[in-house]
Amino acid sequence: MKNRACRNGLCSFLFFGLLLALVPGAWAHDFWIEQSGKELLLIFGHGDQREEFDSSRVTAIKAFSSGGGEIEVRREKRGKGLLLRPVEPPSWVWVGIDNGYWSKTIYGWKNLPKRKASRVVEANRSFCYAKGLLSWNDALLRPAGEALLDIVLLENPWGIKAGGLLSFKVFFRGKAAPGIPVEGRDHETVATTDKDGNGRVRMGKGRQLLAVSFKEPAKDDPDADFITYAATLTFEVGK
């Protein structure tokens, strides 16, 4: 049974001297920002599937203009998603989510801390980040300030034709993250970052989604064995 928290990691690797234990395919749901006409929605789900989530878990929403100034964002529950309403047109939007505790039990994944679940195989504390791009500016060449895990484009995606390769870099805690598998919208692996945290992905048409994730051992938390992180990046190109 697939977990309803943001997805877990996909392999094990040595990262800044710390061994991060990754589990293939254990978590298949993500948060991402989706553009629908002039509206921006924070979505939780998998592929075309949408699921309910507790909007109080959204801990931060940031929007920025093409000039780099921060824009106020209002929020409104809309169906199964959360409508993001910047007071003026943004260049990009970033959302941070504390998705709480998830325990893998012999009965499946439960949205409970370890001490409140029964027959626990593994318990995780989950943090998710979603970034949506609407237009290009040079601020996008740097990691989002509050994101522990982030996918940063190294060039303007709207300058690349369908079928071309787009360069990006993955950061964890502000440093390049090597050996990270990168997935597309259908959870297929589309790239893996090199020793410098860089990767390239082939551009398609329509909505683009990139996602990265991993977990690390939790410290001094009786309710979690691991802390998991997931980040998505979305933008639209000509259809």
KOLDREN-624256 format. One line per field, with one value per residue: residue number from 1; x, y, z negated of N, C-alpha, C in turn; residue in three letters. Coordinates in steps of 0.02 Angstrom, whole numbers, always signed. Layout:
BEGIN
n: (NUM_...) $
n.u: (X_...) $
n.v: (Y_...) $
n.w: (Z_...) $
ca.u: (X_...) $
ca.v: (Y_...) $
ca.w: (Z_...) $
c.u: (X_...) $
c.v: (Y_...) $
c.w: (Z_...) $
res: (ala_...) $
***
This chain:
BEGIN
n: (1_2_3_4_5_6_7_8_9_10_11_12_13_14_15_16_17_18_19_20_21_22_23_24_25_26_27_28_29_30_31_32_33_34_35_36_37_38_39_40_41_42_43_44_45_46_47_48_49_50_51_52_53_54_55_56_57_58_59_60_61_62_63_64_65_66_67_68_69_70_71_72_73_74_75_76_77_78_79_80_81_82_83_84_85_86_87_88_89_90_91_92_93_94_95_96_97_98_99_100_101_102_103_104_105_106_107_108_109_110_111_112_113_114_115_116_117_118_119_120_121_122_123_124_125_126_127_128_129_130_131_132_133_134_135_136_137_138_139_140_141_142_143_144_145_146_147_148_149_150_151_152_153_154_155_156_157_158_159_160_161_162_163_164_165_166_167_168_169_170_171_172_173_174_175_176_177_178_179_180_181_182_183_184_185_186_187_188_189_190_191_192_193_194_195_196_197_198_199_200_201_202_203_204_205_206_207_208_209_210_211_212_213_214_215_216_217_218_219_220_221_222_223_224_225_226_227_228_229_230_231_232_233_234_235_236_237_238_239) $
n.u: (+42_+29_+107_+30_+99_+219_+333_+458_+637_+745_+861_+1019_+1149_+1308_+1315_+1384_+1465_+1371_+1274_+1131_+985_+887_+727_+660_+521_+426_+344_+220_+156_+141_+163_+121_+129_+5_-42_-191_-267_-275_-260_-179_-146_-114_-79_-108_-60_-54_+5_-133_-219_-303_-296_-367_-298_-233_-244_-188_-63_+18_+151_+219_+203_+266_+281_+349_+390_+434_+535_+592_+539_+443_+279_+117_+20_-137_-241_-353_-466_-499_-594_-510_-389_-277_-307_-198_-176_-95_-76_-39_+19_+134_+309_+361_+316_+326_+304_+301_+281_+238_+219_+192_+187_+213_+176_+232_+146_+102_-20_-24_+13_-1_-63_+8_+107_+245_+227_+91_+40_+10_+100_+216_+323_+409_+437_+409_+453_+388_+432_+391_+414_+360_+378_+329_+345_+314_+363_+524_+663_+820_+832_+791_+898_+954_+942_+781_+751_+701_+693_+744_+773_+792_+755_+844_+838_+957_+951_+844_+691_+595_+662_+700_+668_+540_+596_+727_+867_+862_+951_+986_+1005_+1020_+993_+1034_+1007_+1069_+1183_+1263_+1186_+1236_+1205_+1065_+912_+799_+631_+495_+328_+253_+315_+425_+600_+697_+821_+981_+1071_+1239_+1409_+1421_+1295_+1220_+1108_+1021_+872_+754_+650_+473_+307_+179_+127_+263_+346_+459_+534_+611_+680_+721_+775_+835_+916_+821_+849_+844_+704_+567_+457_+486_+583_+652_+685_+600_+614_+546_+538_+463_+460_+374_+315_+243_+252_+242_+102) $
n.v: (-60_+110_+252_+403_+517_+646_+589_+460_+423_+351_+273_+220_+325_+405_+555_+708_+646_+581_+439_+412_+328_+261_+221_+126_+179_+186_+290_+376_+496_+672_+849_+983_+1132_+1191_+1266_+1337_+1410_+1573_+1544_+1476_+1324_+1228_+1063_+895_+733_+603_+587_+604_+594_+665_+712_+742_+859_+923_+1088_+1167_+1123_+1185_+1284_+1394_+1517_+1592_+1721_+1798_+1943_+1986_+2075_+2037_+2072_+2032_+1965_+1981_+1839_+1767_+1637_+1502_+1373_+1256_+1142_+990_+1047_+1187_+1352_+1473_+1642_+1766_+1943_+2017_+1984_+1850_+1803_+1685_+1555_+1488_+1354_+1290_+1141_+1060_+902_+816_+666_+499_+332_+174_+30_-143_-146_-53_+119_+246_+403_+446_+474_+374_+326_+323_+236_+64_-91_-50_-34_+60_+233_+401_+576_+705_+824_+940_+1027_+1143_+1218_+1335_+1398_+1542_+1641_+1692_+1741_+1802_+1770_+1642_+1563_+1531_+1438_+1424_+1523_+1466_+1332_+1169_+1068_+1080_+1108_+1184_+1279_+1300_+1377_+1472_+1398_+1426_+1462_+1350_+1227_+1101_+938_+975_+988_+1026_+1108_+1082_+1098_+1014_+1055_+1030_+1088_+1205_+1163_+1078_+929_+771_+622_+608_+539_+598_+627_+621_+676_+559_+480_+419_+391_+521_+577_+580_+661_+723_+715_+847_+887_+917_+901_+848_+863_+806_+913_+922_+954_+1064_+1042_+1037_+935_+908_+805_+773_+675_+611_+522_+541_+482_+509_+612_+601_+592_+516_+479_+459_+371_+413_+566_+635_+712_+805_+880_+978_+1043_+1146_+1200_+1280_+1248_+1295_+1220) $
n.w: (+0_+42_-32_-96_-121_-69_+58_+30_+29_+160_+171_+95_+37_+10_-70_-91_-185_-264_-281_-192_-208_-85_-15_+113_+209_+103_+66_+147_+171_+199_+163_+268_+370_+473_+624_+679_+801_+751_+621_+475_+401_+255_+253_+196_+224_+348_+507_+610_+508_+368_+198_+35_-83_-237_-251_-348_-368_-281_-296_-248_-121_+19_+138_+284_+378_+550_+536_+419_+297_+149_+146_+79_+33_+38_-28_+12_-16_+109_+179_+178_+171_+132_+159_+220_+205_+262_+240_+347_+516_+510_+531_+486_+368_+205_+91_-74_-167_-315_-334_-436_-540_-484_-490_-445_-451_-488_-434_-337_-281_-403_-457_-577_-726_-784_-917_-930_-841_-793_-783_-709_-571_-518_-550_-498_-489_-396_-273_-148_+8_+129_+287_+404_+568_+664_+747_+808_+704_+640_+506_+493_+514_+397_+240_+160_+18_-108_-86_-121_-34_+138_+311_+435_+579_+710_+820_+929_+951_+1047_+1156_+1222_+1342_+1365_+1336_+1322_+1205_+1034_+908_+735_+554_+400_+232_+60_-98_-55_+11_+149_+207_+234_+333_+331_+377_+501_+533_+653_+698_+697_+608_+661_+674_+729_+731_+647_+522_+544_+478_+440_+411_+522_+664_+814_+909_+1027_+1119_+1130_+1193_+1129_+957_+848_+732_+603_+480_+324_+189_+25_-125_-294_-444_-592_-736_-910_-919_-973_-900_-767_-648_-539_-448_-315_-156_-22_+139_+266_+433_+543_+704_+849_+1022_+1198_+1276) $
ca.u: (+0_+71_+99_+0_+143_+259_+368_+521_+694_+745_+921_+1062_+1211_+1346_+1301_+1420_+1490_+1316_+1239_+1059_+951_+831_+685_+630_+450_+383_+296_+205_+116_+179_+132_+148_+90_-23_-73_-252_-284_-240_-261_-127_-172_-71_-111_-77_-85_-10_-17_-196_-258_-301_-318_-375_-245_-246_-210_-152_+6_+57_+184_+245_+188_+303_+276_+396_+380_+490_+589_+621_+503_+396_+209_+70_-19_-194_-255_-424_-478_-535_-599_-460_-327_-274_-299_-149_-199_-51_-114_-20_+48_+201_+355_+364_+284_+356_+263_+330_+230_+257_+168_+180_+215_+183_+202_+219_+128_+87_-85_-16_+36_-48_-41_+16_+175_+262_+201_+18_+23_+25_+136_+252_+383_+452_+401_+444_+429_+388_+433_+384_+421_+335_+395_+298_+372_+270_+406_+594_+706_+884_+827_+778_+962_+976_+892_+732_+782_+680_+688_+801_+785_+767_+777_+857_+854_+1018_+937_+774_+660_+555_+707_+718_+614_+523_+647_+792_+887_+860_+999_+963_+1049_+982_+1026_+1008_+1035_+1109_+1241_+1247_+1168_+1252_+1175_+993_+867_+749_+574_+447_+259_+227_+361_+480_+664_+716_+891_+1013_+1121_+1309_+1447_+1413_+1224_+1191_+1075_+986_+810_+727_+589_+414_+260_+129_+151_+325_+354_+518_+528_+667_+664_+762_+765_+894_+896_+798_+887_+809_+632_+539_+401_+508_+648_+684_+655_+596_+609_+527_+531_+440_+465_+328_+306_+208_+281_+193_+71) $
ca.v: (+0_+170_+303_+465_+574_+658_+528_+444_+420_+297_+231_+241_+355_+441_+626_+749_+604_+550_+388_+423_+267_+278_+163_+133_+174_+178_+345_+394_+557_+734_+915_+1023_+1192_+1182_+1325_+1324_+1477_+1623_+1521_+1432_+1279_+1180_+998_+837_+674_+562_+590_+640_+583_+718_+690_+793_+867_+972_+1149_+1198_+1098_+1232_+1328_+1455_+1530_+1650_+1737_+1851_+1976_+1980_+2117_+2007_+2091_+1983_+1982_+1949_+1784_+1745_+1567_+1485_+1303_+1248_+1070_+953_+1085_+1252_+1405_+1524_+1704_+1824_+2005_+2040_+1927_+1832_+1767_+1617_+1544_+1433_+1333_+1242_+1101_+1012_+850_+777_+599_+444_+268_+114_-25_-204_-134_+1_+183_+283_+472_+446_+465_+305_+305_+318_+184_-4_-136_-5_-57_+119_+296_+457_+645_+723_+894_+945_+1093_+1147_+1281_+1343_+1453_+1571_+1677_+1686_+1795_+1775_+1744_+1570_+1529_+1518_+1400_+1461_+1535_+1425_+1262_+1126_+1031_+1123_+1099_+1250_+1278_+1337_+1416_+1489_+1342_+1450_+1471_+1284_+1196_+1033_+891_+998_+969_+1080_+1096_+1100_+1078_+999_+1078_+1011_+1134_+1255_+1134_+1033_+861_+722_+555_+611_+524_+649_+595_+660_+678_+491_+447_+386_+424_+555_+598_+573_+715_+701_+729_+918_+900_+940_+853_+875_+828_+823_+952_+903_+1008_+1066_+1048_+1003_+923_+872_+791_+739_+657_+563_+525_+534_+460_+560_+614_+622_+597_+450_+466_+451_+340_+451_+627_+631_+776_+800_+945_+976_+1104_+1141_+1258_+1264_+1271_+1295_+1156) $
ca.w: (+0_+48_-83_-74_-134_-10_+73_-2_+75_+208_+168_+40_+59_-41_-55_-139_-239_-301_-241_-191_-188_-40_-2_+179_+222_+45_+60_+216_+174_+196_+168_+322_+389_+540_+653_+715_+823_+711_+552_+452_+350_+224_+261_+165_+257_+389_+576_+617_+447_+319_+132_-16_-132_-289_-228_-404_-365_-240_-344_-216_-50_+42_+209_+301_+442_+597_+511_+359_+236_+123_+157_+32_+60_+0_-16_+8_+0_+172_+191_+141_+171_+98_+208_+201_+237_+256_+251_+414_+552_+487_+574_+459_+303_+167_+33_-120_-200_-367_-323_-496_-551_-447_-514_-405_-495_-451_-404_-288_-306_-445_-470_-650_-752_-801_-982_-927_-792_-817_-738_-664_-537_-510_-558_-467_-492_-325_-252_-76_+37_+198_+320_+470_+607_+715_+794_+788_+681_+617_+438_+497_+519_+328_+202_+121_-46_-164_-66_-137_+27_+192_+380_+463_+650_+727_+880_+940_+987_+1102_+1213_+1248_+1379_+1346_+1359_+1299_+1138_+985_+854_+668_+499_+339_+171_-6_-148_-21_+44_+205_+185_+285_+331_+317_+433_+516_+566_+690_+672_+689_+561_+695_+663_+791_+725_+582_+518_+545_+416_+424_+402_+585_+707_+873_+923_+1093_+1115_+1168_+1200_+1076_+888_+831_+660_+580_+409_+291_+120_-12_-197_-335_-511_-639_-798_-971_-908_-985_-855_-698_-635_-486_-423_-243_-121_+49_+172_+335_+473_+599_+748_+911_+1085_+1252_+1291) $
c.u: (+44_+54_+67_+40_+180_+311_+435_+576_+695_+808_+962_+1125_+1244_+1344_+1331_+1444_+1436_+1281_+1164_+1026_+889_+793_+649_+554_+403_+330_+282_+165_+160_+133_+162_+102_+70_-57_-134_-280_-242_-235_-203_-155_-115_-108_-71_-105_-32_-36_-80_-242_-249_-328_-324_-312_-264_-208_-173_-79_+50_+86_+210_+223_+224_+291_+320_+382_+440_+549_+620_+586_+453_+325_+166_+30_-76_-208_-329_-431_-521_-537_-550_-393_-331_-260_-250_-165_-151_-90_-94_+14_+120_+244_+362_+336_+316_+313_+302_+275_+263_+203_+162_+214_+176_+217_+182_+207_+115_+19_-83_+8_-19_-19_-38_+89_+184_+229_+125_-6_+40_+58_+174_+315_+434_+410_+443_+411_+440_+386_+433_+389_+397_+350_+364_+324_+321_+307_+477_+622_+767_+883_+816_+842_+990_+923_+843_+756_+765_+678_+751_+821_+754_+796_+784_+875_+915_+1010_+862_+740_+619_+597_+728_+658_+600_+572_+717_+805_+890_+907_+972_+1015_+1005_+1025_+992_+1045_+1085_+1171_+1220_+1236_+1182_+1212_+1101_+953_+814_+693_+531_+377_+228_+272_+415_+545_+687_+789_+916_+1068_+1192_+1344_+1441_+1340_+1188_+1157_+1044_+926_+783_+659_+534_+371_+209_+160_+212_+328_+417_+512_+589_+648_+717_+745_+832_+872_+875_+840_+843_+735_+601_+482_+421_+576_+688_+648_+657_+586_+588_+519_+508_+450_+418_+328_+273_+248_+228_+167_+69) $
c.v: (+62_+220_+365_+526_+589_+604_+521_+441_+357_+254_+255_+272_+393_+515_+669_+708_+569_+500_+399_+359_+284_+215_+171_+129_+170_+231_+372_+458_+618_+794_+949_+1082_+1184_+1246_+1305_+1391_+1527_+1602_+1474_+1389_+1236_+1114_+945_+776_+638_+562_+633_+632_+641_+692_+749_+798_+923_+1036_+1185_+1174_+1141_+1285_+1392_+1458_+1595_+1659_+1797_+1878_+1965_+2023_+2092_+2024_+2039_+2010_+1946_+1895_+1767_+1672_+1552_+1411_+1298_+1174_+1033_+990_+1148_+1305_+1457_+1587_+1762_+1888_+2039_+1982_+1912_+1803_+1695_+1614_+1483_+1418_+1282_+1207_+1057_+958_+800_+709_+547_+379_+211_+56_-88_-198_-82_+65_+219_+353_+483_+444_+394_+282_+299_+266_+115_-45_-97_-38_-1_+181_+354_+524_+675_+798_+897_+1018_+1091_+1216_+1282_+1405_+1476_+1612_+1675_+1749_+1764_+1750_+1668_+1530_+1511_+1477_+1447_+1464_+1487_+1351_+1223_+1085_+1070_+1102_+1167_+1243_+1322_+1378_+1425_+1432_+1363_+1467_+1406_+1252_+1126_+984_+911_+979_+1031_+1061_+1120_+1076_+1066_+1020_+1047_+1052_+1182_+1229_+1086_+962_+811_+658_+554_+591_+579_+616_+645_+652_+610_+448_+405_+425_+455_+578_+579_+625_+686_+722_+802_+937_+921_+884_+888_+831_+851_+857_+921_+964_+1006_+1072_+1006_+994_+883_+863_+755_+725_+611_+567_+517_+513_+519_+555_+638_+634_+528_+431_+455_+417_+380_+518_+623_+701_+762_+870_+934_+1045_+1096_+1206_+1233_+1290_+1265_+1226_+1142) $
c.w: (+0_-6_-55_-94_-70_-3_+38_+50_+116_+206_+109_+68_+2_-24_-109_-199_-280_-257_-248_-166_-148_-23_+64_+176_+163_+41_+129_+224_+165_+185_+228_+336_+461_+563_+694_+738_+785_+638_+538_+395_+322_+222_+222_+200_+296_+460_+584_+556_+398_+253_+85_-59_-180_-271_-285_-405_-319_-286_-314_-143_-31_+117_+223_+371_+488_+576_+447_+295_+215_+129_+105_+67_+12_+18_-26_+25_+62_+189_+147_+136_+130_+151_+181_+240_+225_+275_+317_+449_+530_+543_+552_+389_+271_+105_-8_-159_-253_-365_-380_-498_-512_-470_-467_-452_-454_-416_-348_-320_-345_-458_-545_-669_-777_-866_-982_-877_-821_-762_-685_-637_-533_-518_-532_-484_-423_-314_-176_-53_+109_+226_+389_+505_+658_+767_+766_+757_+647_+545_+438_+505_+450_+292_+167_+48_-102_-147_-85_-76_+84_+259_+412_+536_+664_+791_+887_+980_+1047_+1164_+1245_+1283_+1353_+1377_+1340_+1227_+1093_+927_+787_+617_+438_+279_+110_-57_-116_+14_+99_+179_+241_+278_+317_+380_+440_+555_+603_+662_+662_+646_+596_+681_+729_+790_+656_+578_+515_+480_+394_+413_+464_+623_+766_+887_+990_+1085_+1157_+1180_+1144_+1007_+876_+755_+648_+505_+384_+218_+90_-86_-232_-405_-555_-703_-855_-959_-917_-939_-783_-696_-585_-476_-347_-214_-49_+76_+244_+367_+532_+640_+812_+970_+1139_+1269_+1366) $
res: (met_lys_asn_arg_ala_cys_arg_asn_gly_leu_cys_ser_phe_leu_phe_phe_gly_leu_leu_leu_ala_leu_val_pro_gly_ala_trp_ala_his_asp_phe_trp_ile_glu_gln_ser_gly_lys_glu_leu_leu_leu_ile_phe_gly_his_gly_asp_gln_arg_glu_glu_phe_asp_ser_ser_arg_val_thr_ala_ile_lys_ala_phe_ser_ser_gly_gly_gly_glu_ile_glu_val_arg_arg_glu_lys_arg_gly_lys_gly_leu_leu_leu_arg_pro_val_glu_pro_pro_ser_trp_val_trp_val_gly_ile_asp_asn_gly_tyr_trp_ser_lys_thr_ile_tyr_gly_trp_lys_asn_leu_pro_lys_arg_lys_ala_ser_arg_val_val_glu_ala_asn_arg_ser_phe_cys_tyr_ala_lys_gly_leu_leu_ser_trp_asn_asp_ala_leu_leu_arg_pro_ala_gly_glu_ala_leu_leu_asp_ile_val_leu_leu_glu_asn_pro_trp_gly_ile_lys_ala_gly_gly_leu_leu_ser_phe_lys_val_phe_phe_arg_gly_lys_ala_ala_pro_gly_ile_pro_val_glu_gly_arg_asp_his_glu_thr_val_ala_thr_thr_asp_lys_asp_gly_asn_gly_arg_val_arg_met_gly_lys_gly_arg_gln_leu_leu_ala_val_ser_phe_lys_glu_pro_ala_lys_asp_asp_pro_asp_ala_asp_phe_ile_thr_tyr_ala_ala_thr_leu_thr_phe_glu_val_gly_lys) $
***
